[in-house]
Amino acid sequence: MIGLAFSAALLVWVLYRIDPRKVWMSAQHANGWLLLLTVALATLTFPVRTIRWRLILRDANGERFRFTPLWYATAIGFMANNLLPARAGEVARAYVASGQLPVRFTTALGSIAVERVFDALVMLGLMAVAIAAPSFPAHAQVGGRSVSTIAASTAVLFGAFLVIALLIANRPAPWLVLVDRVTRRVLPVRAADRLVRAADGVVEGLAVLKSPARFAGVVFWSLVQWIINAAAFAICFRAFGLAVPPEAALLLQGIIGFGVAIPSTPSFLGVFEAATLVTLQLYGVDSNLAVSYALTYHVTTFLPITLLGLWSLSRLHIRLRELSRAAKEGTA
C-alpha cells in the first residue's frame, strides 16, 4: 500500500507539471522507425537476461538448464511485473521456473536476487561513465543531493551485498548454522523449519559466485544487456529530437532502474515517468517533451514483453490468477 501511494503521488506530481496537449503533440511527431528500433532493442534485453540466468541457475549437478523453460519463466515474470503490483513478477518468475525445472523455488528466487545485485552494480558502473563525461551537467542534484554522491553511496551498498553473498556462497555452513540457531530460538518449529529450508535454497542460488568462469560470464552478459538497454533509450532520444548526449541514456536507465526497484503499481506507472522527468530535466529538456518521451517509451516497450509473457502463460497452461496467488504466498 505504501508503494501504491508513493507511485500515485509521483504520477500526480508529473501530471501537475505538464500540458497534456503538448505531451500528445510531441508523441505524434516522434520518428516511427526509430521508435520501432527502440522497441526491438528493449525487447532484445529479455532473451539476453535468459542467457545470463542460465549461467546463474543450475541443477543439483551443476548442469545448465534448457533455454526454453527459463525463457518462459523470464517472459512471464516481466509480464507479471507489468500487470501485477509490488514487483510480483520476481516471485512469479521463480514460481514458474520451479514448476518447469527440477529446482527449488527458493533456489530460483535466490538466483534472481543474485541477478539483481549484478544489475545494480553494472548500472552503477555505467552511470559513473555518464557522470564522468564532459556533457554531464555540473552540480546536478536529485532531491537536494548530488547525483554522484547518490551513485557512490548506492555502489557501496550493493558492493557490500555482493561481498556478503560471496562469503555465504564460499562458506555456507556457518551462515546456515546461524540461521538455524536464531530461527529455532525465536520462531515456532514449523516456521523455523520452513525458513531453514528457504535459507538452504538461497545458498544454492548463490553457487555461481564460487565459479570464476561463470562469474565472469554473468558480468559480461550483464554489460551486454544494459548496453543494449541504454542504446534503446539513446535511439528514443533521437526519435523525439532530444538535444541530449547518448551517454545520458546510461544515467537515465540507472535512475529508472533504482526507481522501479521500489514495490509499486503494475508496470511501475508514475515511478518510471517521474524518474525520466527528473533525469532529462538535468539536461535541460522541457517537462512536456520529457514526459512525452517517458510515456511513449513506457507504453511501446511495455507491450511486447507483456504479450510474450501472456503467450508463454498459455503455452504452460498457467492462469494469471495462479501467478498472483503464488506471489502473495511467496512474499508472505
matplotlib code that plots the C-alpha trace (Angstrom):
import matplotlib.pyplot as plt

x = [0.0, 2.9, 4.3, 1.0, 0.6, 4.1, 3.5, 0.2, 1.9, 4.7, 2.1, 0.2, 3.5, 4.3, 0.8, 0.9, 4.0, 2.8, 0.3, -1.4, -1.9, 1.8, 2.7, 0.4, 1.8, 5.4, 4.4, 2.7, 5.9, 8.2, 10.0, 8.1, 11.1, 13.4, 10.6, 10.3, 14.1, 13.8, 11.2, 13.2, 16.3, 14.4, 12.7, 16.1, 17.2, 14.9, 16.5, 19.8, 18.6, 17.6, 21.1, 22.6, 20.1, 21.3, 24.8, 23.4, 20.8, 22.0, 20.6, 21.9, 24.8, 25.9, 24.5, 22.8, 19.0, 17.4, 16.9, 13.1, 11.8, 13.9, 12.7, 9.1, 9.8, 11.5, 8.8, 6.1, 7.9, 8.3, 4.8, 3.6, 5.6, 3.7, 0.2, 0.6, 1.6, 4.6, 7.1, 5.2, 7.0, 10.1, 8.3, 6.2, 9.4, 10.8, 7.5, 7.3, 11.0, 10.4, 7.3, 9.1, 12.5, 14.0, 14.9, 13.5, 11.5, 13.9, 16.9, 15.4, 14.4, 18.0, 19.4, 17.1, 18.4, 22.0, 20.9, 19.6, 22.8, 24.7, 22.2, 22.7, 26.4, 26.6, 24.1, 26.1, 29.3, 27.6, 26.1, 29.6, 30.6, 27.8, 28.7, 32.4, 31.5, 32.1, 28.5, 27.2, 25.6, 27.8, 26.3, 23.4, 21.2, 18.2, 16.2, 18.8, 21.7, 24.4, 23.8, 27.4, 27.1, 23.8, 25.5, 28.6, 26.5, 24.4, 27.5, 28.9, 25.6, 25.4, 29.1, 28.6, 25.7, 28.0, 30.8, 28.3, 26.9, 30.4, 31.2, 28.0, 28.5, 32.0, 31.5, 27.8, 28.0, 28.5, 25.7, 23.2, 24.1, 23.5, 20.1, 19.1, 20.0, 18.4, 15.1, 14.6, 15.0, 12.5, 10.1, 7.7, 9.1, 7.2, 8.0, 11.7, 11.9, 10.4, 12.9, 15.9, 14.9, 14.5, 18.0, 19.4, 17.7, 19.1, 22.6, 22.2, 21.1, 24.5, 26.6, 27.5, 29.7, 32.0, 33.0, 35.3, 34.3, 30.6, 31.1, 32.9, 30.2, 27.5, 29.4, 29.8, 26.1, 25.1, 27.2, 25.7, 22.2, 22.5, 24.4, 21.6, 19.0, 20.9, 21.0, 17.2, 17.0, 19.5, 17.8, 14.5, 16.2, 16.7, 13.1, 12.0, 14.7, 16.1, 19.3, 21.0, 24.2, 24.0, 25.7, 22.7, 21.0, 23.4, 22.3, 18.6, 18.4, 20.2, 17.9, 14.8, 16.3, 16.7, 13.4, 11.4, 13.1, 10.6, 7.5, 4.8, 1.9, 1.8, 4.2, 5.8, 3.4, 4.3, 7.7, 9.0, 7.7, 9.0, 12.5, 12.6, 11.4, 13.9, 16.8, 16.0, 15.5, 19.1, 20.0, 17.6, 14.8, 11.3, 8.9, 6.3, 8.8, 10.4, 7.0, 6.0, 9.2, 8.7, 5.1, 5.8, 8.8, 7.0, 3.9, 5.6, 8.2, 5.6, 3.5, 5.9, 7.1, 3.6, 2.2, 5.2, 4.5, 0.8, 1.7, 4.1, 1.4, -0.9, 1.8, 2.3, -1.4, -1.0, -3.5, -2.6, -4.7, -2.4, 0.6, -1.0, -1.7, 1.8, 3.2, 1.2, 2.2, 5.9, 6.1, 4.1]
y = [0.0, 2.3, 1.6, 2.2, 5.5, 6.6, 5.8, 7.7, 10.7, 10.7, 10.4, 13.4, 15.3, 14.5, 15.4, 18.7, 19.8, 19.2, 20.3, 17.2, 18.7, 19.5, 16.0, 14.4, 16.7, 15.7, 12.0, 12.4, 14.0, 11.2, 9.3, 6.0, 4.0, 5.0, 4.1, 0.7, 0.2, 1.3, -1.3, -4.0, -3.3, -3.0, -6.4, -8.0, -7.5, -10.2, -13.1, -11.7, -11.9, -15.6, -16.4, -14.8, -16.6, -20.0, -19.1, -18.4, -21.1, -24.7, -28.1, -30.1, -31.5, -28.1, -28.6, -26.0, -26.0, -25.8, -22.3, -22.6, -23.2, -20.3, -18.1, -18.8, -18.0, -14.8, -13.6, -14.5, -12.8, -9.5, -9.7, -10.1, -7.1, -5.2, -6.5, -7.2, -4.8, -4.8, -6.5, -9.7, -10.8, -11.7, -14.3, -15.4, -16.0, -18.2, -20.0, -20.8, -21.9, -24.3, -25.7, -26.4, -27.5, -29.7, -26.7, -25.4, -22.2, -20.7, -21.6, -19.9, -16.9, -16.7, -16.8, -13.8, -11.9, -12.5, -11.3, -8.1, -7.4, -7.7, -5.5, -2.8, -2.9, -2.8, 0.0, 2.0, 1.5, 2.7, 5.7, 6.6, 6.8, 9.2, 11.3, 11.4, 12.5, 16.2, 16.5, 15.8, 18.9, 20.4, 20.3, 18.2, 17.2, 14.9, 15.7, 18.2, 15.6, 15.3, 12.6, 11.4, 11.2, 9.1, 6.8, 6.3, 5.6, 3.1, 1.4, 0.9, -0.6, -3.1, -3.8, -4.8, -7.1, -8.8, -9.3, -10.9, -13.1, -14.2, -15.1, -17.0, -18.8, -19.9, -20.7, -21.5, -23.8, -21.0, -18.9, -21.9, -22.8, -19.2, -19.1, -22.5, -21.4, -18.0, -19.1, -22.1, -19.7, -17.1, -19.0, -21.9, -25.2, -25.3, -21.7, -22.3, -25.4, -23.5, -20.7, -23.0, -24.8, -21.4, -20.3, -23.6, -22.9, -19.3, -20.6, -23.0, -20.0, -18.3, -21.1, -19.0, -16.9, -19.8, -20.2, -17.6, -18.5, -18.3, -15.1, -13.5, -14.7, -13.1, -9.8, -10.0, -10.7, -8.0, -5.5, -6.6, -6.4, -2.9, -1.5, -2.8, -1.2, 2.1, 2.0, 1.7, 4.9, 6.7, 5.9, 7.1, 10.4, 10.8, 9.7, 12.7, 15.0, 15.5, 17.5, 15.3, 13.3, 9.5, 8.9, 10.4, 7.1, 5.4, 7.8, 7.6, 3.8, 3.8, 6.2, 4.4, 1.0, 2.0, 3.9, 0.9, -1.4, 0.0, -2.1, 0.0, -0.1, -2.6, -1.5, 1.0, 3.7, 7.0, 5.9, 5.4, 8.8, 10.7, 9.2, 10.0, 13.6, 14.3, 12.8, 14.6, 17.9, 17.7, 18.0, 21.0, 19.1, 20.7, 18.9, 18.3, 16.8, 14.7, 13.2, 12.6, 10.7, 8.7, 7.8, 6.8, 4.7, 3.1, 2.1, 0.9, -1.2, -2.5, -4.2, -6.8, -8.5, -8.4, -10.2, -12.6, -13.3, -14.0, -16.3, -18.1, -18.5, -20.1, -22.4, -23.6, -23.6, -21.3, -18.6, -15.1, -15.6, -18.5, -16.3, -13.6, -16.2, -17.6, -14.1, -13.5, -16.8, -16.2, -12.8, -13.9]
z = [0.0, 0.7, -2.7, -4.4, -2.5, -3.5, -7.2, -7.1, -5.6, -8.2, -11.0, -9.6, -9.4, -13.0, -14.3, -12.4, -14.3, -17.9, -20.5, -21.9, -25.3, -25.7, -24.5, -27.1, -29.9, -29.1, -29.2, -32.6, -34.1, -32.9, -35.6, -36.0, -37.5, -34.6, -32.1, -33.8, -33.4, -29.8, -29.0, -30.8, -28.7, -25.5, -26.1, -27.0, -23.4, -22.2, -24.2, -23.0, -19.5, -20.0, -21.4, -18.2, -16.0, -17.5, -16.1, -12.6, -12.1, -12.4, -11.5, -8.5, -10.6, -11.8, -15.3, -17.4, -17.8, -21.2, -22.6, -23.3, -19.8, -18.5, -21.3, -20.5, -16.8, -17.7, -20.1, -17.6, -14.7, -16.5, -17.8, -14.2, -13.2, -15.8, -14.8, -11.0, -8.2, -5.8, -8.3, -8.1, -11.2, -9.3, -7.3, -10.3, -12.3, -9.6, -9.3, -13.0, -13.1, -10.1, -11.8, -15.1, -13.9, -11.2, -9.0, -5.7, -5.6, -3.0, -5.2, -8.2, -6.1, -4.7, -8.2, -9.1, -6.1, -7.3, -10.8, -9.2, -7.4, -10.7, -12.4, -9.7, -9.9, -13.7, -13.9, -11.3, -13.3, -16.4, -14.5, -13.4, -17.1, -17.7, -14.6, -15.7, -19.2, -20.1, -21.1, -17.6, -16.1, -13.4, -9.8, -10.9, -8.0, -7.3, -4.2, -3.0, -3.2, -5.7, -8.3, -8.0, -4.2, -4.5, -7.1, -4.9, -1.8, -3.7, -5.1, -1.6, -0.5, -3.4, -3.2, 0.4, -0.6, -3.2, -0.7, 1.8, -0.9, -1.9, 1.7, 2.1, -1.3, -0.4, 3.3, 3.6, 6.7, 9.4, 7.9, 7.7, 11.3, 12.4, 10.6, 12.2, 15.7, 15.6, 13.9, 16.3, 19.2, 18.1, 15.8, 16.2, 14.9, 11.7, 10.7, 11.7, 9.5, 6.6, 7.0, 7.3, 4.1, 2.4, 3.5, 2.1, -1.2, -1.3, -0.7, -3.7, -5.8, -4.9, -6.4, -9.4, -7.2, -6.5, -10.2, -11.6, -15.2, -14.5, -12.5, -15.5, -17.8, -15.7, -15.7, -19.5, -20.2, -17.6, -19.6, -22.9, -21.5, -20.1, -23.0, -25.3, -23.0, -22.9, -26.7, -26.8, -24.6, -26.7, -30.0, -28.5, -27.7, -31.5, -32.2, -30.1, -31.3, -27.8, -27.6, -25.1, -25.4, -25.9, -22.6, -20.8, -21.5, -19.1, -16.3, -17.3, -17.2, -13.8, -12.2, -13.6, -12.6, -9.0, -9.0, -10.2, -7.6, -5.1, -4.9, -6.6, -9.1, -12.0, -14.8, -12.3, -13.6, -12.1, -10.9, -14.4, -15.6, -12.6, -12.8, -16.6, -16.0, -13.2, -15.3, -18.5, -16.7, -15.6, -19.3, -19.8, -21.5, -21.3, -18.9, -21.6, -24.0, -21.2, -20.1, -23.7, -24.2, -20.9, -21.7, -25.3, -24.3, -21.4, -23.4, -26.5, -24.7, -22.2, -24.9, -26.5, -23.3, -21.9, -24.9, -24.9, -21.3, -21.8, -24.8, -22.5, -19.9, -22.4, -23.5, -20.0, -19.2, -16.2, -15.3, -14.2, -11.1, -10.2, -10.5, -8.3, -5.6, -5.8, -5.5, -2.4, -0.8, -1.8, -0.1, 3.0]

ax = plt.figure().add_subplot(projection="3d")
ax.plot(x, y, z, "-o")
ax.set_aspect("equal")
plt.show()
